Amino acid sequence: MDMKKEDVIEIAEGLRLIEEGVERIQTVMKERKIRSIKDVAAQLIPIFKSDDDSLSESVIQHLE
């Protein structure tokens, strides 16, 4: 498998986006004194269940 320069650039950009996402999550969790992703899920699941038109049951089950 040969990777092209464009492939490496795309992968690097994806990793940058993941890093930014993790930083955003950590910032909110720190500000709200949330200790775990499980705590986040416990608050998100009711929101997701009330908006069942846009979220599938499998996403909800994954968060539980």
Backbone as ProteinMPNN parsed JSONL, in Angstrom:
{"seq_chain_A": "MDMKKEDVIEIAEGLRLIEEGVERIQTVMKERKIRSIKDVAAQLIPIFKSDDDSLSESVIQHLE", "coords_chain_A": {"N_chain_A": [[0.849, -1.178, 0.0], [0.74, 2.03, -1.001], [1.03, 5.273, 0.122], [-0.087, 8.463, -0.796], [1.066, 11.862, -0.897], [-1.137, 13.536, -0.522], [-2.854, 11.837, 0.844], [-1.577, 11.55, 3.312], [-1.73, 14.173, 4.199], [-4.517, 14.459, 4.441], [-5.033, 12.575, 6.465], [-3.554, 13.704, 8.553], [-5.004, 16.082, 8.883], [-7.462, 15.019, 9.726], [-6.673, 13.904, 12.181], [-6.014, 16.244, 13.519], [-8.534, 17.418, 13.744], [-9.783, 15.551, 15.414], [-8.225, 15.883, 17.722], [-8.888, 18.555, 18.364], [-11.603, 18.182, 18.934], [-11.485, 16.501, 21.186], [-10.242, 18.242, 22.97], [-12.237, 20.194, 23.214], [-14.3, 18.714, 24.4], [-13.031, 17.984, 26.819], [-12.678, 20.524, 27.949], [-15.324, 21.433, 28.412], [-16.181, 19.41, 30.163], [-14.419, 19.83, 32.299], [-15.1, 22.478, 33.072], [-17.736, 22.079, 33.903], [-17.38, 20.304, 35.864], [-17.563, 17.55, 35.345], [-17.027, 14.162, 35.664], [-16.831, 11.794, 34.151], [-17.29, 10.143, 30.954], [-19.505, 8.574, 31.035], [-21.174, 9.967, 32.777], [-21.743, 12.147, 31.16], [-23.121, 10.87, 29.09], [-25.386, 10.023, 30.495], [-26.765, 12.379, 30.772], [-27.125, 13.123, 28.141], [-28.66, 11.112, 26.898], [-31.52, 11.349, 27.555], [-32.064, 13.686, 26.096], [-31.475, 12.868, 23.49], [-33.396, 10.85, 23.213], [-35.748, 12.318, 23.219], [-35.566, 13.507, 20.807], [-36.02, 11.717, 18.685], [-36.353, 11.594, 15.945], [-34.044, 12.3, 14.617], [-32.001, 10.743, 15.597], [-30.78, 7.473, 15.881], [-31.895, 4.409, 17.477], [-29.768, 2.736, 17.927], [-27.595, 4.43, 18.378], [-28.32, 5.581, 20.799], [-28.327, 3.276, 22.422], [-25.615, 2.676, 22.316], [-24.555, 4.74, 23.837], [-25.564, 4.189, 26.332]], "CA_chain_A": [[0.0, 0.0, 0.0], [1.499, 3.277, -1.108], [0.263, 6.464, 0.445], [0.306, 9.675, -1.496], [1.207, 13.04, -0.042], [-2.486, 14.0, -0.214], [-3.385, 10.927, 1.859], [-0.951, 11.915, 4.585], [-2.3, 15.471, 4.585], [-5.887, 14.202, 4.888], [-4.953, 11.893, 7.753], [-3.096, 14.7, 9.53], [-6.134, 16.981, 9.135], [-8.41, 14.266, 10.542], [-6.129, 13.82, 13.541], [-6.126, 17.582, 14.106], [-9.935, 17.591, 14.112], [-10.016, 14.709, 16.597], [-7.584, 16.553, 18.858], [-9.717, 19.706, 18.723], [-12.819, 17.665, 19.551], [-11.149, 16.032, 22.531], [-9.995, 19.427, 23.792], [-13.534, 20.816, 23.499], [-14.982, 17.855, 25.367], [-12.346, 18.119, 28.106], [-12.938, 21.858, 28.48], [-16.687, 21.451, 28.96], [-16.217, 18.522, 31.331], [-13.702, 20.485, 33.392], [-15.899, 23.616, 33.522], [-18.949, 21.588, 34.561], [-16.944, 19.321, 36.862], [-18.06, 16.234, 34.939], [-15.904, 13.258, 35.887], [-16.699, 10.683, 33.212], [-18.136, 10.128, 29.764], [-20.77, 7.951, 31.454], [-21.99, 11.06, 33.306], [-22.196, 12.912, 29.994], [-24.13, 10.046, 28.416], [-26.603, 10.021, 31.311], [-27.479, 13.618, 30.495], [-27.434, 13.209, 26.712], [-29.65, 10.118, 26.462], [-32.883, 11.904, 27.525], [-32.156, 14.649, 24.995], [-31.532, 12.086, 22.264], [-34.675, 10.136, 23.145], [-36.803, 13.276, 22.898], [-35.354, 13.931, 19.425], [-35.81, 10.43, 18.027], [-36.398, 11.708, 14.489], [-32.712, 12.489, 14.034], [-31.031, 9.816, 16.17], [-31.263, 6.09, 15.884], [-31.852, 3.683, 18.743], [-28.439, 2.156, 18.118], [-26.726, 5.46, 18.975], [-28.73, 5.673, 22.204], [-27.832, 2.081, 23.103], [-24.161, 2.794, 22.422], [-24.256, 5.669, 24.927], [-25.966, 3.604, 27.616]], "C_chain_A": [[0.893, 1.24, 0.0], [0.583, 4.453, -0.807], [0.827, 7.641, -0.328], [0.402, 10.812, -0.489], [-0.173, 13.557, 0.39], [-3.14, 13.138, 0.867], [-2.859, 11.298, 3.244], [-1.527, 13.234, 5.095], [-3.721, 15.292, 5.11], [-5.911, 13.534, 6.254], [-4.533, 12.879, 8.842], [-4.226, 15.668, 9.878], [-7.186, 16.289, 9.996], [-7.95, 14.161, 11.983], [-6.226, 15.159, 14.256], [-7.563, 17.828, 14.571], [-10.298, 16.76, 15.344], [-9.437, 15.38, 17.831], [-8.4, 17.756, 19.315], [-10.997, 19.256, 19.42], [-12.582, 17.204, 20.975], [-10.92, 17.223, 23.457], [-11.302, 20.117, 24.158], [-14.291, 20.024, 24.554], [-14.355, 18.023, 26.746], [-12.616, 19.466, 28.748], [-14.316, 21.929, 29.122], [-16.763, 20.586, 30.219], [-15.537, 19.164, 32.522], [-14.528, 21.641, 33.957], [-17.118, 23.178, 34.32], [-18.66, 20.555, 35.644], [-17.555, 17.944, 36.605], [-16.874, 15.28, 34.977], [-15.744, 12.169, 34.833], [-17.619, 10.855, 32.01], [-19.496, 9.505, 30.096], [-21.71, 9.01, 32.021], [-22.553, 11.917, 32.174], [-23.324, 12.155, 29.297], [-25.452, 10.068, 29.18], [-27.427, 11.282, 31.066], [-27.897, 13.72, 29.032], [-28.574, 12.286, 26.287], [-31.079, 10.672, 26.489], [-33.085, 12.91, 26.382], [-32.294, 13.904, 23.674], [-32.881, 11.386, 22.12], [-35.817, 11.077, 22.802], [-36.707, 13.749, 21.446], [-35.128, 12.697, 18.55], [-35.908, 10.493, 16.507], [-35.006, 11.778, 13.876], [-31.666, 11.512, 14.564], [-31.602, 8.41, 16.224], [-31.13, 5.468, 17.269], [-30.476, 3.102, 18.998], [-27.463, 3.156, 18.719], [-27.044, 5.571, 20.461], [-28.192, 4.476, 22.983], [-26.327, 2.139, 23.287], [-23.773, 3.692, 23.595], [-24.622, 5.105, 26.294], [-24.903, 2.66, 28.043]], "O_chain_A": [[1.696, 1.445, 0.909], [-0.487, 4.604, -1.397], [2.038, 7.792, -0.49], [-0.117, 10.725, 0.623], [-0.352, 13.968, 1.537], [-3.888, 13.643, 1.704], [-3.612, 11.349, 4.217], [-1.779, 13.385, 6.29], [-4.093, 15.903, 6.112], [-6.723, 13.892, 7.107], [-5.103, 12.881, 9.933], [-4.388, 16.036, 11.041], [-7.743, 16.907, 10.903], [-8.75, 14.314, 12.906], [-6.49, 15.208, 15.458], [-7.789, 18.373, 15.651], [-11.038, 17.222, 16.212], [-10.09, 15.437, 18.873], [-8.587, 17.96, 20.514], [-11.428, 19.879, 20.39], [-13.382, 17.483, 21.868], [-11.36, 17.208, 24.606], [-11.463, 20.578, 25.289], [-14.854, 20.596, 25.488], [-15.069, 18.188, 27.735], [-12.767, 19.549, 29.967], [-14.463, 22.424, 30.239], [-17.347, 20.995, 31.222], [-16.027, 19.055, 33.646], [-14.651, 21.778, 35.174], [-17.491, 23.826, 35.298], [-19.574, 20.005, 36.258], [-18.003, 17.265, 37.529], [-15.831, 15.56, 34.386], [-14.637, 11.666, 34.635], [-18.591, 11.609, 32.048], [-20.512, 9.868, 29.504], [-22.916, 8.961, 31.775], [-23.701, 12.357, 32.229], [-24.355, 12.736, 28.956], [-26.52, 10.124, 28.57], [-28.655, 11.248, 31.146], [-28.915, 14.338, 28.72], [-29.365, 12.64, 25.412], [-31.804, 10.479, 25.513], [-34.158, 12.968, 25.781], [-33.124, 14.258, 22.838], [-33.443, 11.337, 21.026], [-36.773, 10.66, 22.147], [-37.658, 14.323, 20.915], [-34.173, 12.637, 17.776], [-35.57, 9.516, 15.839], [-34.809, 11.358, 12.736], [-30.556, 11.457, 14.035], [-32.765, 8.203, 16.572], [-30.363, 5.933, 18.112], [-30.053, 2.984, 20.148], [-26.587, 2.769, 19.493], [-26.135, 5.646, 21.288], [-27.659, 4.639, 24.081], [-25.814, 1.694, 24.314], [-22.776, 3.437, 24.27], [-24.045, 5.506, 27.305], [-25.015, 2.041, 29.101]]}, "name": "protein", "num_of_chains": 1, "seq": "MDMKKEDVIEIAEGLRLIEEGVERIQTVMKERKIRSIKDVAAQLIPIFKSDDDSLSESVIQHLE"}
